[in-house]
């Protein structure tokens, strides 16, 4: 909801002007006009734990601070590369959807996430929660939270460690929501 300060200027406009992002800022709703977001926002509103709801909201809005976003915002980044493959710039699409080093993990999550939906997959559309049943949200939360938090993991990171973290994140989500 926009708060109107005058007929033409909103509080959101002032915020984006201050951080210098307004002219380049396109919301997910503006980018994906073919998607009806009302059901998605209603689903998110039903998430009880604030930290879980905020993380899912950031995933939908592609608002997690990747290496690419840091560069775009003028933040000095030590290494903007993907921490998993170290070959590509860390963007939302790369880290959550395209990284070849995470392909086996995505396959594992799709096949072993305890989803009864045979068509479930990790994709740009599913990470927007488009057409996602409420019972699949713990799987999406577990997957995205695991990928996001393990990217800065110190030491060797293998498929087994990702799988264990995924199940822990998924079960924590289920327990409290």
Secondary structure, DSSP 8 states (H G I E B T S, - for coil): ---BSSSS-BHHHHHHHHTT-GGG---HHHHTTTS--HHHHHHHHT--SHHHHHHHHHHHTT-S--HHHHHHTT---S--B-TTTSSSB--HHIIIII-GGGHHHHHHHHHHS----TT---STTGGGTTT--GGGHHHHHHHHHHHHHHTT-SS---HHHHHHHHHHHHHHHHHH-
